[in-house]
Amino acid sequence: MRLHEIDTHLLDGVREIVDVTHEQVRLRRHLRAPEEVAYRRADLDAPDGPLGAGVLALALTGPNPPGHTDPSALVPLLGRLAPGARLLLLLGWPVAAIPYHRLLDPLGAARCQVVTAAPLDRVAIRGVHAALVVERVTSVTTPRPYLSPEDHSPRESADHTTALLRMANEYVLGDLVTRPARRRLAELDDRVAALTRELAERDEALRAAERDLAGARARLAALESPSASALGRLVLGRTGRAGAGLRRVLERRRR
């Protein structure tokens, strides 16, 4: 899913995009916003008043500063969102490693709800793996499942209990489906770690064998050198003459 495919209703009613990402980050072209939607960059901490309805803020959080903003630094921005304002929050962690627990309290304190969450496995932005559409709400809305082909754009729920039950049920059922996958992933991680250690041990054994081979080749080269050959011939010659003299002495004694 690409950035502009997250939600066809993302820009409905949006008159201005306020980009608070780091100056090194360039995201505007990935939004494909209509020309009539104004765009401006702003400092994350700039006290320029609340961001009201019709404004879409754009932020990037993740583990690699300065391009990625730490989740704790988003608190002032969330507090500036007025009812009806939205935040497109891009995540720089792989989906399996998103520390979502660090976002729950700030979102709840600012009365913000995640109405859409989607992986960006085909995104052209390096280091961005997922996106959240966050909205400042006055009451609980029904989230939009990103895999659903139907129109499930976030909407106010007349019955808050129904909306809360849907989210609670989805959480329990989603956990039922993903828990075996997480367990299998943990097992595979352990297996990868064991194979990595085994490979490191084999690499070390190979390096030791290569060192032994290099030493053996050096000794062989020394033995095959001209001086070593001359010394060998000298030793063999003297040994041969001594052996011949010993044989003559033995022959005289036998006589």
Secondary structure, DSSP 8 states (H G I E B T S, - for coil): --GGGS-TTTTTT--EEEE-S-TT---HHHH---TTSEEEE--TT-----B-TTEEEEEEE-SSTTTSB-GGGGHHHHHHB-TT-EEEEEE-S-GGG--THHHHHHHHHTTEEEEEEEE-TT-SSTT--EEEEEEE-SS-EE---TT-SS----EE-S-HHHHHHHHHHHHHHHHHHHHHHHHHHHHHHHHHHHHHHHHHHHHHHHHHHHHHHHHHHHHHHHHTSHHHHHHHHHHHHHHHHHHHHHHHHHHHHH-
